[in-house]
Amino acid sequence: MGLDITWAVDWVRRSAESMSEHRVELINLDREIGDGDHGENMDRGFQAVLPKLDDLPAGSTPSDVLKLLATTLISTVGGAAGPLYGTAYLKASGAVGGEVSLDAEAVVRMLEAARDGIVLRGKAELGDKTMVDAWSPAVEAARGAAESGATAATTLQAAADAAAEGAVATEPLVARKGRASYLGERSAGHRDPGAQSTAYLLAAGAAAASNGTSA
């Protein structure tokens, strides 16, 4: 079973709900090692895209939803999150092209393109204590699931689970990129807010996939 336009729209809606639900948590995480605006920015960006979903033309694909989300985040989200997530979703959109329904292999391409877009834009690597530390294990887990014959939904769930573990694993790391890097050793002991928001967003995608919204 593939993931279609209904799933893509549901993913965005669930992502918006999650960013609203975890807004204060993400603000507090960012306040510890950043400037404290991550939760507010993410909530604002995802709320901004919700009314636009109703105007998607007939025949739209998951790629169209991802592109709409990307352009909205880039134009409404401040700080580093807007350009990084905007680039991620834009690259993801290009990776799945005009496909009407995404299979497991397409899910891997989508996630890999998103991760690579973030790496390209943010110049961060695995271990730098950034959202890459959630995205990279997510990509690897998705690839492993797909290669073992998993469905698209199961592949996305594997990615979400790995992202959650990756976010937790940022806590002992010393930041080497972003505002948190200014703290040096003092950044250790705190979870990266971008990695945590990544985990929530991929969890929203997996929940949408398991909710019977695939074609």
Beta strands, then each sheet from edge to edge (+ up, - down):
end
